[in-house]
Amino acid sequence: MPENYRNNNIISTSAIDMLMKFGDVESAERFFRSIKAKGADIHGALMNGYNLNGESWKCFKIFEEMKEKNIIPDEIGWNILIGACSKSGMLHHCQYIVNQIPLNIQNKIRIQTGLIDMWGKCGSIENAKNAFNLVVDRDTITYNAMINAFALNGMGTQAVELYREMPNNLRDHVSQICVLNACSHAGLLHEARTIFNEISLKTELIITTMVDCLSRLFMFDEAQKLIEDYEKTNTP
């Protein structure tokens, strides 16, 4: 690529993104190192690529390089770092990153939603609840993140309670899958059946999640019937 294009942020960011999506991490890294003037967006593209390719631990190294150069991540960059923490599952990484998020973006809804997901995946449910409680204007993604956090930590009852508190107009198929999954892992058959029967549009994923719930409780005949009934009206 000509030198003048390498110093165009949009082109450079797109090139790194493309290489990472093809799984060519080494080429993306070489291209990144060849860029003379690197801003927060280009660093963010590289870190996002690491997350995509299962090398999230490298994000923390890039973050340290940014700090040395006094480059502050933008909101997208912080979300990428939070995502890296989610994948690492290491609480010390989580707290280290959280402590450095600037005050002016700490209460952004996407940041808080990312933190809910991160703390939930790392098993720190109290921190996840604290992040959820800080969100004033909760949207579908925020509720889903907290319901899923409860599900991941075996707190099926709390997941169902939050689903019931969630405004009907905010519920989507992800909300339904998250709460049914929570019921499945907690053995809450009655709650799962009730919620399942309330769902008007039963997608394949909804059916699959309910089948998983029934199978975990050794109710194989009912699970099989559910599959057969679905296949009658939904041909492959």
Secondary structure, 3 states (H helix, E strand, C coil): CCHHHHCCHHHHHHHHHHHHHCCCHHHHHHHHHHCCCCCHHHHHHHHHHHHHCCCCHHHHHHHHHHHHCCCCCCHHHHHHHHHHHHHHCCHHHHHHHHCCCCHHHHCCHHHHHHHHHHHHHCCCHHHHHHHHHHCCCCCHHHHHHHHHHHHHCCCHHHHHHHHHHCCHHHCCHHHHHHHHHHHHHHCCHHHHHHHHHHCCCCCHHHHHHHHHHHHHCCCHHHHHHHHHHHHHHCCC
